[in-house]
Amino acid sequence: MSAESGNPTYTGGCLCGAVRYEGGELWGAAYCHCRICQKSVGNAFSAFAQFPRDSFRLTHGEPRWYRSSELGERGFCAECGTPLFVRYLTAEFSDWIVALIGSLDHPETVAPRRHFGAESMLPWLEIVDDLPRDSYPENFIEECVAHDRVNLDRRPSGFQIGANRGRARIR
């Protein structure tokens, strides 16, 4: 992380160095325990940092993208396999991207502030923290895609939708 012109820049990349990126303004960070995240990172949960797309850029290389659901696609390094990003395809989430915290150069600078997908937490996993835990409503992804927007009554409570379309932040 650097602090040129007063704004922090978060940098990161894959294990082999073939893909590098930087993100400016950090909108939030969270854990996700949903089955899609579990499978895509090969672990019990993912931890991600949320950036506006207009402050995020690749600085070296190009990831390969895999469409993991109708809601979004995941970027990973085609050389070493490191999972790196999720970018969303629905209008409501289209102006942000998430980077997996483990791919940051300084992951210790970004602490998750809540848990999403709590309904899929593995029963043998005990996380001792006071962070909010939100469950995704049944059919959440399908509804987002079908309506190309978030049904505000059905979204996890940790999503804060701002005045601008797509300005969803983690609080």
C-alpha positions in Angstrom: 0.0 0.0 0.0 1.3 3.4 -0.9 -0.1 6.9 -0.1 0.7 9.1 -3.1 -1.4 12.4 -3.2 -3.1 11.5 0.1 -5.1 8.6 -1.3 -3.9 5.1 -0.4 -3.2 2.7 -3.2 -3.6 -1.0 -2.5 -1.5 -3.3 -4.7 -1.5 -7.0 -5.2 -1.1 -9.9 -7.6 -0.8 -13.6 -8.1 1.8 -16.0 -6.6 4.0 -16.1 -9.8 3.8 -12.3 -10.5 2.2 -12.7 -14.0 -0.9 -10.6 -12.9 -0.5 -7.4 -10.9 -3.1 -4.8 -9.9 -3.8 -1.7 -7.9 -6.9 -0.3 -6.3 -7.5 3.2 -4.9 -10.4 3.9 -2.6 -11.3 0.9 -0.5 -15.1 0.6 -0.1 -15.1 -2.3 2.4 -13.9 -5.8 3.2 -15.8 -8.9 4.2 -15.7 -12.7 4.5 -18.0 -14.8 2.3 -19.0 -18.3 3.2 -21.4 -19.0 0.3 -20.8 -22.3 -1.6 -19.7 -20.4 -4.8 -16.9 -18.7 -2.8 -16.0 -21.9 -1.0 -15.5 -23.7 -4.3 -13.8 -20.9 -6.2 -11.1 -20.4 -3.5 -10.9 -24.1 -2.5 -11.4 -23.2 1.2 -14.0 -22.8 3.9 -14.6 -19.1 3.0 -13.2 -16.2 1.0 -12.0 -12.8 2.3 -12.3 -9.9 -0.1 -11.7 -6.2 -0.4 -14.2 -4.1 -2.4 -13.0 -1.3 -4.8 -14.8 0.9 -7.2 -14.0 -0.2 -10.7 -12.9 3.3 -11.7 -10.1 3.2 -9.1 -9.0 -0.3 -10.0 -6.6 -1.3 -12.7 -4.4 -4.1 -13.9 -0.7 -3.0 -13.8 0.8 -6.2 -15.3 -0.6 -9.2 -17.2 -4.1 -10.2 -17.8 -6.2 -12.7 -15.7 -8.3 -15.4 -17.2 -12.0 -15.0 -16.3 -14.4 -17.8 -15.4 -18.2 -17.1 -15.1 -19.0 -18.7 -11.8 -22.7 -17.7 -11.8 -25.1 -15.5 -13.6 -24.2 -12.8 -11.1 -20.4 -12.5 -11.8 -17.2 -13.9 -13.0 -13.9 -14.6 -11.3 -10.4 -13.6 -12.4 -7.5 -15.9 -11.8 -3.9 -16.2 -13.0 -3.7 -18.7 -15.9 -0.1 -19.4 -15.1 -0.2 -20.3 -11.3 -3.9 -20.6 -10.7 -4.1 -17.9 -8.0 -7.7 -16.7 -7.5 -7.7 -12.9 -7.6 -11.0 -11.1 -8.4 -14.7 -11.1 -8.7 -16.4 -8.7 -11.1 -20.2 -8.5 -11.2 -22.3 -8.6 -14.3 -25.6 -7.1 -13.0 -26.2 -3.4 -13.2 -26.6 -2.9 -9.5 -23.1 -4.2 -8.7 -21.4 -3.2 -12.0 -19.3 -0.3 -10.8 -17.3 -2.3 -8.2 -14.8 -5.2 -8.2 -13.5 -7.3 -5.3 -10.0 -8.5 -4.9 -9.2 -11.5 -2.6 -7.4 -10.1 0.5 -4.8 -12.9 0.3 -3.7 -11.5 -3.1 -2.9 -8.1 -1.7 0.8 -7.2 -1.1 -0.2 -6.1 2.4 -3.2 -8.1 3.5 -2.7 -7.0 7.1 -3.9 -3.5 6.1 -7.5 -4.7 5.2 -9.6 -6.2 7.9 -13.0 -7.7 7.0 -15.9 -6.0 8.7 -18.7 -8.6 8.3 -19.6 -12.1 7.2 -21.8 -12.9 4.2 -23.3 -16.2 3.3 -23.5 -17.2 7.0 -26.1 -19.9 6.0 -23.3 -21.8 4.4 -20.7 -21.6 7.2 -19.2 -25.0 7.7 -20.3 -26.5 11.0 -16.8 -27.4 12.1 -15.5 -23.8 11.6 -15.7 -21.6 14.7 -14.9 -18.0 14.1 -14.7 -16.0 17.3 -15.4 -12.3 16.4 -18.2 -9.8 16.9 -18.7 -9.0 13.2 -22.2 -9.0 11.8 -23.2 -12.3 10.1 -25.6 -12.0 7.2 -27.3 -14.8 5.3 -28.2 -14.7 1.6 -31.9 -15.1 1.1 -33.0 -18.2 -0.9 -32.6 -17.5 -4.6 -30.7 -14.2 -4.1 -28.5 -14.7 -7.1 -31.3 -15.7 -9.4 -33.4 -12.7 -8.3 -30.5 -10.3 -8.9 -30.0 -11.7 -12.4 -33.7 -11.9 -13.3 -34.4 -8.3 -12.2 -30.9 -7.0 -13.0 -31.2 -5.2 -9.7 -31.2 -6.0 -6.0 -34.5 -6.5 -4.4 -33.9 -4.2 -1.5 -36.1 -6.2 0.8 -34.2 -9.4 0.1 -30.5 -8.2 0.1 -28.2 -9.1 3.0 -28.3 -6.3 5.5 -24.6 -5.5 5.1 -25.1 -4.1 1.6 -25.7 -0.4 1.6 -27.1 0.9 -1.7 -26.1 4.5 -2.3 -27.9 7.2 -4.3 -26.1 6.3 -7.5 -27.0 3.1 -9.3 -24.5 0.4 -8.5 -23.0 2.1 -5.5 -23.3 -0.9 -3.2 -20.8 -0.8 -0.3 -20.1 -3.0 2.6 -20.7 -1.2 5.8 
